[in-house]
């Protein structure tokens, strides 16, 4: 029994060390076909290619929510906002690949680790704010509860990413690698990323 307890303690420490290394190694923003000008992100690339931006730091218990304000949704409004691993492929919209989850403004669907989404909320366009966060209590348990907002109001439903924290192969963003991400298509000209911290003034209802 003691050997089993010691084994689990060793695995826990090994996971924590890996998480710390991931955070320290990846503290820089990543983007592809996205022009970053202060807190404004705009598409800058060839037709037919996805533009993707990944924030420089992961979400934490104290900084568990962020919002994106859509300045111009373009013709199709294909904007996605969500959480991805820091090493996420910038050639794909958030939510399309394993270990990611995202709300897509053009169809109001939630995508969780695959290119087929399920209806989740209403569509968003120019002037709307899309928010994404992790429930604070999720940082203490093995299942991440991710939520999304539109114009400060919580959308119906919740994405329960049923996966163990710190498990790279699990179909969820892990605690050390829950990075804010946004993407758009060439038809979208610009959107503005607002502060990533949840404050009493911006906390979703």
Phi, psi and omega in degrees: 000316179296323179295320179295316179298318179295321179297315179296322178296320178298315179298322179296315179295320179297320178296317180297318179298318179297318179297317179297318179297319180298317181294314181294324184284337189246026184278060173210145181288152178232140178205157178218125182059029178235128175266123181256120179228093186067239178257017178254130177246135178221150181291137180212088182190187180277157180300139175090357182251141179283139172256133184222141178232132176240126183296157185287341182227150180283163174288150180227176178301319182277342182227069193256011186210145175214161180229151174236125177262128182275116179278313180214116184276355179071196184287312184262339179067031182279081179244135179236140180227131180182205183239139181217163170292156182298332182268015184304141178295125182282000180271359183232150176293145174303141180096343182279331184251160179306154179068022178221156177214139182203152173260132181254122187292331186288331181236357179069022183257156176258129179246128183228089175079010176201164187280003177249121183258172176237147182300133187225317182209194179271163178290156178237152179214192182308134180095345179275156174244130177250127179246154179215137179204171176245131178302131182307322181295339181293340181285351180254350183239179186268358179240126181275129176257108182259138179231159180230151179230157172231120182053041176084352180259131180295132178284154180295143179090168180210143178268111176264103182275093187287085181205153179286139175300142173077010178259103186304328184272356182287149182280057178201158173286131182270164186304315182281347183232035176267086186259137177294137181218151176214148179214166178206168177259171179302336181286350180261131183269316183197155168211162183245129176270123178267179185308148183267351182269142175275122177241162179307330182285333184246000182299128182293151179273000000 
